[in-house]
Amino acid sequence: MSLISKYLWGVDLEAEQRRGQQLDADLAELNRRKLESGQYTQEEYQRAEANRLAGATGNVAGEVRSEFYAGAREGANNVLNFPGQVVGTVGQGAGQLLGGVLAAVPWWVWLGGLAALFVWMGGLTLLKGRLAQ
């Protein structure tokens, strides 16, 4: 398993776990010796041990694997969401551009355009027939 982890992660996680645990044990021994030699008071020793335990080596392989899988999930979500984000951004930009153009046209031009469309679609003929009755 260490060859696979070394290939995937670039380091042998089991060896790092053992190394971290050995360093934790060495630090605990150093703290104990300082207490016995009088370099530490009981209060200083307890504080040093609390700090050592707070930073102690946990499950290195498990933490690396869980973070790897979390990153892989995040990357997959980014890849899957990318097309929708592009379409949404382009649509939003086009909507803002079109809205800006349409808002820049004065109201009397809109009214004239509607009147021209009415005439072009045969509205005068329809009105002529209605008014004759």
Secondary structure, DSSP 4 states (H G I P E B T S, - for coil): -HHHHHHHHSS-HHHHHHHHHHHHHHHHHHHHHHHHHTSS-HHHHHHHHHHHHHT----HHHHHHHHHHHHHHHHHHHHHHHHHHHHHHHHHHHHHHHHHHHHHS-HHHHHHHHHHHHHHTTHHHHHHHHHH-
